[in-house]
Structure formats: C-alpha cells, structure tokens
Amino acid sequence: MKDIIKVGIIGTGFIGPAHIEAIRRLGFVRVEAIAEHGLERAQSLAEKLSIPKAYGDYREMLNDPDIDVVHNCTPNHLHYGINKEIMQAGKHVLSEKPLAMNSEESAELLRLAKQYGIVHGVNFNYRKYPMMKQVSEMVKHGELGKVNLVHGSYQQDWLLYDTDFNWRLAKDVGGKSRAIADIGSHWCDTVQYVTGKKIVEVFSDLWTVHPIRKKPMAIGATYSRESQNNIDYEPVEVSTEDYGSVLIHLEDGSRGVFTVSQVSAGRKNRLSFELNGSQKSVFWDQEEPGQLWIGHRDQPNQRLTADPALFHDGAKSSIHHPGGHTEGWPDSIKNMMLGFYTFIREGKNPLHDITDFATFKDGHFSMCITDAILQSHEQKKWVTVQQHS
Ligand SMILES: NC(=O)c1ccc[n+]([C@@H]2O[C@H](COP(=O)([O-])OP(=O)(O)OC[C@H]3O[C@@H](n4cnc5c(N)ncnc54)[C@H](O)[C@@H]3O)[C@@H](O)[C@H]2O)c1
C-alpha cells in the first residue's frame, strides 16, 4: 500500500466532519475529496477544511482513481446503494451505521464485501473507547467471574419536543426502526464487544411518544436546535419508536435488558451499562468515559480512572494519554480510524486476518438484531435473532 492513503467522504452533515477530524489525526491518511448533495455545498466545506477536491455527485468521486477508501456518512436509506457502488468501484469502504435498511440488504453487502475482497468497516465507535477495551480484557481474564447479567440504557433528549424534527423520523429515510437502529445498535454492539457474547433472543416493547410531530419548514443538521426557533411547520405522522425496552438472552444463557429513548430530558448521549458477574460488577457511562465503577460484595467498591499504567496489557494500546487526560467521543472515532487504516496500511486481508474494528459482519448482525426486535414488538413474543445470509 502507498505511504499516504487517500480518502473520500460522502456526506458532511454531523458525522462526516467528525470522520474528517479523526482521519486527520492519524497522519498517514489524507482526506482527498468530499462529496455532498450539490457542488456548492461540497465546495464550501472543502474550502473551509482545505480539502483538495469537491464533488457534487458522489459517483464522480467513485471514478477518481486517486481515492483508495470511501466513507459513507449519508442518511440511512442511502447506505445500502452507496456502499454497494463503493465496493463495485473497487474501493475500501467505511460505512456509518446502520449498515442498511434491513438484514436482507446488509446480508448482500456482507456477501459483496467478501466477493470483492475489499476492507470493510462500520463505525460502531463506542466499542473503541479505551475503557471498553479494558472491560473486555477484564472479562477475558475472568476478573468478573462468569458474567450473568447485562443491563443498561441509551438515552438522549434531542427529540423530546414534538417540534423536534430530523430525517431519522421518516420511515423511508431513517428505516422502520429509529431509536433501536440509531442508538440501540450502538448499545448492543458495545455490550457484545465487552462480553464477547452475541445476543441470540429478544423480547421488545416499542413506543412512539409523539405519533404526530410538527415538521419545521427548514431542517438543520442533526442535533441542531434550529427547529425550535422556527415557527413555520406542518404536522406529520411518525410511526418509528421514540422509546424501546428489550429483554435479551445472550448465547451463553446470560440475560439482560436495555432501554433506549430519544425523549429523556437531561440525558444528552447517555449510553451506559452494567455487567454483573459471579465475582464483581462493573458500570460505565459514556458521558463520564474515563471512569469505571467496580462493584464488590465483600470489600469496598472501587472507581478506576482510565490510565495506561492501570490497564491490562491488552488494553494499553487503545489509550493515548496519561491518566486523567480524559479521552472522549472524538477519540473513540479516532481509535476506530486507527484500527481500520492500520489494517489497510499493513496490507491485511479481511478474509483471513482478525480486525480490530467493527466490520460489515458486525453491521449485518446488528441489522439482524434490529429486525428481530421489530418482529418481537409486532408479535408480542420472544424472537430468535436469525442471521440471513
Ligand atoms: N457512529 C456515530 O456515533 C454516529 C453519530 C451520528 C450519525 N451517525 C450516522 O451517520 C449517518 C449520517 O448522520 P448525520 O447525523 O451526519 O446526518 P446529517 O443529516 O447531519 O448529515 C447527512 C449528510 O449527508 C448529505 N447527503 C444526503 N444525500 C447525499 C448524497 N446523495 N450525496 C452526498 N451527500 C448526501 C446531506 O446533505 C448531509 O450533509 C447516519 O446514518 C447516522 O446513523 C453515526
């Protein structure tokens, strides 16, 4: 592989610029081009961020022989088609989650990724926090004993009011599931990563708190507050869930439950979980990412502050600063990029080599969980997670 890997980014709303920033911190990868919905928008951001090339149509970027890797940072309904075209153009692909709109589509993407032999990743970045690597090492070393229970939640408040609006609310753009696919997917990926166990059965209850929302005439980027200041709006029906609670069974018989909500005032981006093992418990909240609560029965509980000197050897490479120099959300994305681009730089092959980041296989499994959760809610019963292939 070349010394400098050249990258194109499609979609530059909320997450696209976060990818660009993270890539730039690596040093051996260059953001060569961006593609947006319209040339003017692409050129304006390219100029602001000193990116050499701007495209108003992502297909032109896919024809650019200088580009080695393409990131898909567009809304959900475009993931399947664009990911497919990226692979057909012979480029490596890093897609945002959810990988597709359903598990049939994601199965096809996984099959094509194997067929084309390209490197494929999905930005499940929460598993890339240094503390998540440490927890996975603690579990692997048997420090918690047998992990029996896994429970937690992912809560946000940016869709609390019926005047809050975003493309994620529309089923044909965001998908049939919203809170589960958008944030529950991160929760499931993270707990499966730290426990090393897959979710195999689900029983869910979903609810749309605001079945009618007031759609502003002008909609800003994700998480922007423009909507609340805008007085011109139209009522629209919303069928995707604002809230969901899901009972889960993991493959080793351990059990758990999680709640997702995008209408929980005061909870900005609170992905949290607790593992209860036969010896110890741990609790983590991504809003305080450098802290891990460790629970004991026969001695006082502890609080571990992220510190390479206190981490397991296997977790040391995931933390880049001394203790107390807290690494957060942007750093988790940097860690995602570091794993993905080191894999490419070292010329590794996703068909044979172990990846240190979430791939289309994980993205597809995540879609299978979402499909099972939707089915469980509709049928009011336990559903087995089926892996379509
Ligand atoms: N991993 C994470 O933590 C995380 C966080 C936020 C969003 N996401 C995911 O990232 C994706 C984008 O979300 P967002 O919040 O950035 O949305 P956004 O609406 O803020 O940005 C999407 C961008 O895509 C552009 N776009 C739309 N169609 C396009 C096309 N045909 N060609 C090029 N650009 C096009 C839009 O103009 C917009 O700039 C979603 O799938 C979401 O699930 C992931």
The ligand as an SDF file (V2000), in Angstrom:
LIG
                    3D

 44 48  0  0  0  0  0  0  0  0999 V2000
  -21.3610    6.4950   14.8060 N   0  0  0  0  0  0  0  0  0  0  0  0
  -21.9760    7.5140   15.3710 C   0  0  0  0  0  0  0  0  0  0  0  0
  -21.7850    7.7990   16.5370 O   0  0  0  0  0  0  0  0  0  0  0  0
  -22.9480    8.3290   14.5610 C   0  0  0  0  0  0  0  0  0  0  0  0
  -23.3570    9.5980   15.0210 C   0  0  0  0  0  0  0  0  0  0  0  0
  -24.2090   10.3430   14.1900 C   0  0  0  0  0  0  0  0  0  0  0  0
  -24.6500    9.8320   12.9920 C   0  0  0  0  0  0  0  0  0  0  0  0
  -24.2670    8.5880   12.5980 N   0  0  0  0  0  0  0  0  0  0  0  0
  -24.7550    8.0250   11.3210 C   0  0  0  0  0  0  0  0  0  0  0  0
  -24.2300    8.8260   10.2600 O   0  0  0  0  0  0  0  0  0  0  0  0
  -25.1640    8.9570    9.2010 C   0  0  0  0  0  0  0  0  0  0  0  0
  -25.3650   10.4390    8.8990 C   0  0  0  0  0  0  0  0  0  0  0  0
  -25.9300   11.0440   10.0510 O   0  0  0  0  0  0  0  0  0  0  0  0
  -25.7450   12.6110   10.3510 P   0  0  0  0  0  0  0  0  0  0  0  0
  -26.2240   12.7880   11.7330 O   0  0  0  0  0  0  0  0  0  0  0  0
  -24.3830   13.0680    9.9780 O   0  0  0  0  0  0  0  0  0  0  0  0
  -26.8180   13.2160    9.3240 O   0  0  0  0  0  0  0  0  0  0  0  0
  -26.8520   14.6970    8.7310 P   0  0  0  0  0  0  0  0  0  0  0  0
  -28.2040   14.8900    8.1900 O   0  0  0  0  0  0  0  0  0  0  0  0
  -26.3220   15.6610    9.7280 O   0  0  0  0  0  0  0  0  0  0  0  0
  -25.8030   14.6060    7.5060 O   0  0  0  0  0  0  0  0  0  0  0  0
  -26.0240   13.8200    6.3640 C   0  0  0  0  0  0  0  0  0  0  0  0
  -25.3260   14.4920    5.1860 C   0  0  0  0  0  0  0  0  0  0  0  0
  -25.4340   13.6600    4.0310 O   0  0  0  0  0  0  0  0  0  0  0  0
  -25.6460   14.5310    2.9090 C   0  0  0  0  0  0  0  0  0  0  0  0
  -26.2260   13.7930    1.7970 N   0  0  0  0  0  0  0  0  0  0  0  0
  -27.5040   13.3800    1.6330 C   0  0  0  0  0  0  0  0  0  0  0  0
  -27.6330   12.7580    0.4480 N   0  0  0  0  0  0  0  0  0  0  0  0
  -26.4180   12.7790   -0.1470 C   0  0  0  0  0  0  0  0  0  0  0  0
  -25.9110   12.3140   -1.3880 C   0  0  0  0  0  0  0  0  0  0  0  0
  -26.6900   11.6790   -2.2780 N   0  0  0  0  0  0  0  0  0  0  0  0
  -24.5970   12.5220   -1.6800 N   0  0  0  0  0  0  0  0  0  0  0  0
  -23.7930   13.1440   -0.7950 C   0  0  0  0  0  0  0  0  0  0  0  0
  -24.2240   13.6220    0.3950 N   0  0  0  0  0  0  0  0  0  0  0  0
  -25.5110   13.4390    0.7050 C   0  0  0  0  0  0  0  0  0  0  0  0
  -26.5690   15.5950    3.4650 C   0  0  0  0  0  0  0  0  0  0  0  0
  -26.5740   16.7440    2.6280 O   0  0  0  0  0  0  0  0  0  0  0  0
  -25.9400   15.8480    4.8190 C   0  0  0  0  0  0  0  0  0  0  0  0
  -24.9190   16.8150    4.7740 O   0  0  0  0  0  0  0  0  0  0  0  0
  -26.4360    8.2390    9.6870 C   0  0  0  0  0  0  0  0  0  0  0  0
  -26.5290    7.0000    9.0640 O   0  0  0  0  0  0  0  0  0  0  0  0
  -26.2640    8.0820   11.1920 C   0  0  0  0  0  0  0  0  0  0  0  0
  -26.8530    6.9010   11.6830 O   0  0  0  0  0  0  0  0  0  0  0  0
  -23.4260    7.8510   13.3590 C   0  0  0  0  0  0  0  0  0  0  0  0
  1  2  1  0
  2  3  2  0
  2  4  1  0
  4  5  1  0
  4 44  2  0
  5  6  2  0
  6  7  1  0
  7  8  2  0
  8  9  1  0
  8 44  1  0
  9 10  1  0
  9 42  1  0
 10 11  1  0
 11 12  1  0
 11 40  1  0
 12 13  1  0
 13 14  1  0
 14 15  2  0
 14 16  1  0
 14 17  1  0
 17 18  1  0
 18 19  2  0
 18 20  1  0
 18 21  1  0
 21 22  1  0
 22 23  1  0
 23 24  1  0
 23 38  1  0
 24 25  1  0
 25 26  1  0
 25 36  1  0
 26 27  1  0
 26 35  1  0
 27 28  2  0
 28 29  1  0
 29 30  1  0
 29 35  2  0
 30 31  1  0
 30 32  2  0
 32 33  1  0
 33 34  2  0
 34 35  1  0
 36 37  1  0
 36 38  1  0
 38 39  1  0
 40 41  1  0
 40 42  1  0
 42 43  1  0
M  CHG  2   8   1  16  -1
M  END
$$$$
